[in-house]
Amino acid sequence: MNANADEKMASPASVEVDVVVVGAGLSGLSAAYELTKRDPSLRVAVLEAKDRVGGRTLTTTLKAAGGEDVWDLGGQWVGSSQTHIMALIQELGLEVYSQYDKGKKYMKLGDNKIRTFTSIPALPFWVLIDLYFLMRKIDSMSSQVPIEDPYQCQYAEKWDSITVEEFMQQQCWTAGAKEAADCLFLILGGADCSQMSLLFLLAQTNAAGGTGAVFDSSQSGQEFKVKGGTQQISSLLAEKIGKQNIFLNHPVMTVTQDDTQVHITTTKGDVFKCSRAIFTTMPQQTASMQFNPCLPAEKLELFKRMPAGYIVKFIITYQTAFWRDEGFSGEIVSSGKTDLLLGVLDATSPNGNPALVGFVAAKHAVKWSSQEASKRKAAVLSAIAEFLGPQAEECLDYVEKNWGEEPYTLGGPGCIGGTGCMAYYAAGLRKPFKRIHFGGTESATAWCSYLSGAVQAGIRTAIEVLHHLRPQTVTQEELKQTAYCPDSAQKKND
Ligand SMILES: Cc1cc2nc3c(=O)[nH]c(=O)nc-3n(C[C@H](O)[C@H](O)[C@H](O)COP(=O)(O)OP(=O)(O)OC[C@H]3O[C@@H](n4cnc5c(N)ncnc54)[C@H](O)[C@@H]3O)c2cc1C
């Protein structure tokens, strides 16, 4: 969406519509699209605090071997088991391409030895066995955690009272396995294992279909990327919804509801009145708004305990994919005790422009980001050069995106549930509060915290709203996925 088009969007002082959607990320736009697709007569307004659509997706242009090309600084990978995002990509006429993973990979753990491997990580035999059993244990425990309401699990209270760190200390008998797992969770979640409830991790793992689906790039989570970048999914949705219905630079501040209407006021003082509202903002962003009447205690308690992770993503472009020429996939996982912890993958574009993508996460990112920009860049390039050789320092372009500094987001890739939060999880995330419905990827029941979860949650909130405003457009089967499922743990609340 270009800036000129954005500026032309109306900025009314008082607007009355059927539905207001808060947040123009993938979840909010999926909700608005579903509403207008099912009944074009519905009047829908989307309010977004930023000056752009896309939320945690952001596509940028960089200098490339072939001139210029685009790369994703936010959500990027999709996979065939992520049915909601894959269906949307297809519906919008976009194409995906495979993540390059041919060749040897690099790994460096606490002993500071650089190892290469192809399929099985180059770890000592006993570390591999230990890691294998840890992952199988997580899979077997997570299969007992129903994502619709993790607290229904028999061991919920016990598993929610310990952190992932404590669990790994109990389970792992080699330091190497614990460190490898630590490193994977940290890069994927953007948080230290000591911050995360074990039950939260198990619920998220179950929602993604197990550890294999989450970690293995040849399977689901990191299988494909979207040609042209993921932010265009939001731009295309915005076009379908009608740009005149999307209000950028409209941060929501206060929300008042009574028996007939919801009044939503932005920081500029504009008031949007509607019959139903959908909030797709991240939990702590929602908690920072003023609700009258106040949000239910279970929501507030959950939102307080679900901060965003801390993640920085960088893209480096090159003249040649020299690592491929030398038989390497470009994949690096490094957690050397004294080094910058990072995860790196090949990011060569579908146009053939060579690039690497990488992450610095959690406490490592907090420390690293306190340095000047030139020092941060030098630290990343020299850390990669340690594996790929001095050519890694000869880049064409370098960009980093610190999501911890992004207004109205303040972190990523998703939000982290701390110990004690899961008792409020189902009702806190998904239960409607009178005329207000709650989406956002964190509230999904499949691939929560991912792009696919954002779409699923958006569609679910649209169905909830349609159930009230246009019941003829919703089937009983669809209602089963919502808070209005007759035998759901979440009882109807309207
Ligand atoms: C670095 C990074 C890498 C990632 N990699 C992947 C990946 O490879 N694959 C994957 O599937 N997922 C990935 N993710 C996660 C994925 O991007 C998110 O799950 C998804 O984009 C979330 O969409 P959403 O609509 O639920 O939330 P958001 O995109 O966060 O949208 C919420 C919107 O609400 C707006 N908002 C906040 N406060 C207000 C307010 N007061 N008033 C109005 N609007 C407000 C925000 O500005 C934002 O636009 C990654 C995320 C990051 C940050």
The ligand as an ORCA input file, in Angstrom:
! r2SCAN-3c Opt
* xyz 0 1
  C      10.759    -11.194     13.265
  C       9.528    -12.042     13.123
  C       9.601    -13.215     12.403
  C       8.474    -14.018     12.260
  N       8.556    -15.133     11.471
  C       7.439    -15.846     11.208
  C       7.460    -16.873     10.225
  O       8.479    -17.090      9.559
  N       6.312    -17.584     10.005
  C       5.163    -17.313     10.686
  O       4.160    -17.989     10.449
  N       5.110    -16.307     11.596
  C       6.206    -15.558     11.852
  N       6.149    -14.494     12.710
  C       4.899    -14.250     13.436
  C       3.839    -13.588     12.534
  O       4.406    -12.484     11.884
  C       2.668    -13.163     13.403
  O       2.146    -14.312     14.041
  C       1.507    -12.520     12.635
  O       1.954    -11.573     11.707
  C       0.560    -11.884     13.653
  O      -0.554    -11.280     13.010
  P      -1.692    -10.593     13.901
  O      -2.587     -9.908     12.967
  O      -2.245    -11.581     14.850
  O      -0.929     -9.543     14.825
  P      -0.161     -8.201     14.374
  O       0.478     -8.413     13.056
  O       0.725     -7.847     15.510
  O      -1.319     -7.126     14.190
  C      -1.840     -6.390     15.259
  C      -2.030     -4.978     14.749
  O      -2.647     -4.196     15.782
  C      -2.103     -2.895     15.706
  N      -2.329     -2.176     16.958
  C      -1.678     -2.313     18.146
  N      -2.163     -1.456     19.044
  C      -3.157     -0.763     18.432
  C      -4.038      0.268     18.849
  N      -3.993      0.781     20.079
  N      -4.934      0.742     17.958
  C      -5.006      0.253     16.695
  N      -4.176     -0.717     16.247
  C      -3.270     -1.219     17.105
  C      -0.637     -3.152     15.429
  O       0.004     -2.004     14.945
  C      -0.717     -4.284     14.421
  O      -0.746     -3.807     13.096
  C       7.251    -13.651     12.866
  C       7.169    -12.449     13.567
  C       8.292    -11.646     13.696
  C       8.190    -10.344     14.444
*
